[in-house]
Amino acid sequence: MSIDKQRLPVSDLTVGMYVSALDRPWLDTPFLFQGFLIESTDTVDELREHCEYVIIDTARGDSSIVISRDQYEHARTKPQPANSDARNTFDGANRDGIDDTQKLKVELPIAKVSHVQVETAVQSLYEKIKRGTAVNAETVQASVDPMIDSIMRNNDAMSWLARMKKKDDYVYDHSVSSAVWAIIFGKHLGLERNELNVLGTGAIFMDVGKTRIPYELLTKSTELSVDEMQLMRDHVIFGMEIAQNISGLDERVLQMISSHHERYNGTGYPRKLRGADIPVFAKIAGIVDSYDAMTTPRPYASPVSTFDAIRQLNNLAGVEFPQEIVEQFVQAIGVFPVGTLVELNTGEVGVVIAQNRVRRLRPKILVLLDKNKLPLEYEAVIDLRTQLAKDDGQSSLWIERGLTPGDYGIDPSEYYL
């Protein structure tokens, strides 16, 4: 077990600790998210009702909390839970000896095939809907399964492809990328495989109503008029009309179509639902839809960096999206996902090639440009986790800002694809 993760009895928990694992499967408890900060004694009381022991992550909790040796020894000597899922959750070690960078290189060509299959299925789906031809939901659902397989093996490969392989048609590309983010998020939440398929399928279908929007309006680069904006918003209603004529769609897919533009504070559309009235899968759909829209080139807006997108979502936490949904989404996607272009405090520019799952701001970076923004003769790999601190205790190297693909003439996809 990592030095940052320690097994404690629930009786020893305090506000400020970060719970990263339970002594039983998450789905057997009322806790929706896998991993959370204890913010009140009520949470401790609720944990006491369902668990005897938990794993806390000291690196993600209040650093001022000190765990006594007696507490640690007491927890360490207790028997491990019999449930195999719980044992796997408690053991965070990488037993295969293969680091994340190697896994990404192995998974990328496999993920690429799955990604192309989904792209083809989505394009066929939208073209059939435009022509009024019968649509088979099972074809889309089947194309999602290989994508789930890839994400279960390694999130980063499909995440890289979702951001790098941008198509000319925003609607097609947005559907595929949203499916990727939804499945990655669902995996992080500990959802079952059939639920991951529902999420991926729902993300693909949630914008089908745009097939009834004039192409000229979808590609308009200037500000929309009031009437044009209303027509764009009507894509949700159009989507439901289309979906109701497609057999085999899960009810939760229909919820994602009808409610992915509803917002926590009631400012969304078309029904102005708020809070708990918005279904869970629709809340997931809403945040992945917004994140991908922010980070994707659109006819009327340039993309923002992944870091800036995360900052925007944090600003919307507790307003348009539930606080816990935003927190868990950031944990699932990462502040600087693999493939993100970044600039260091030294002025050097590189691309993230492996995330640090604990310290999200200190990933592994392939440095491409020197401080003068000139290409390096030999590309260098820097792991920000290993950077030595200065005499004042501050790290000597860090990410100054996130960049968007294409900044300084760099296409991150060239470095793996």
Beta strands, then each sheet from edge to edge (+ up, - down):
strand 1: 5-9
strand 2: 18-22
strand 3: 36-37
strand 4: 53-57
strand 5: 341-344
strand 6: 349-354
strand 7: 364-369
strand 8: 375-383
strand 9: 399-403
sheet 1: 1+ 4- 2+ 3-
sheet 2: 8+ 7- 6+ 5- 9+
end
